[in-house]
Amino acid sequence: MMETKVINAASEGEMAQQLGAYLQREGDAFQHRVSLQDGQTTILLDIDIDPGGGFESGYATTRFSAPVAANNDFAFTIHPEGFLSDFAKLFGLQDEVVGYPEFDEKVIIKTNNKENVRTVFSDAATRQTISELSSFNLQLGRNKEGNNNQILTLEIEEGITEPAALLPLYHTFKQVLAQVERIR
């Protein structure tokens, strides 16, 4: 089991400094597990990089996850539009249109409440950050560990270890989490 590094900061600026210092110290590591605690919010950051070797190809993921304080049935999954999603639409994949054309044309949205998705993504900067990702899955759903709690996850198929790239993603994830928790 990998040890979890805890970073407790009073502001996002302080979080940026501490996370940057940690990643600089541990820059050669292929795995990172960091609990980012900013006031009342705790977000788990997992970075896993396997460079592969021999006949294996490698993989890399960056994952933000957080339990959701609100407890309702609202759920969604968002991933990038692409060839496979066009193919899946032929076989019945439902893609919700939430009314933000620049967002709707870049992502596939599956949800049980498109008005709530519209509310969660009402901020243009949040929509832009998410829609600029190339290979990701953003999901709000039930925790798979047996309890019935909700969890928000953003998994990106890239090992992101540069603070300048991680911090806007952290900020956006935190914004989405706050919006989700406002929904009753």
Summary of the structure (lengths in Angstrom):
residues: 184
radius of gyration: 17.0
end to end distance: 36.0
largest distance: 51.3
contacts: 513
relative contact order: 0.19
helix: 33%
strand: 32%
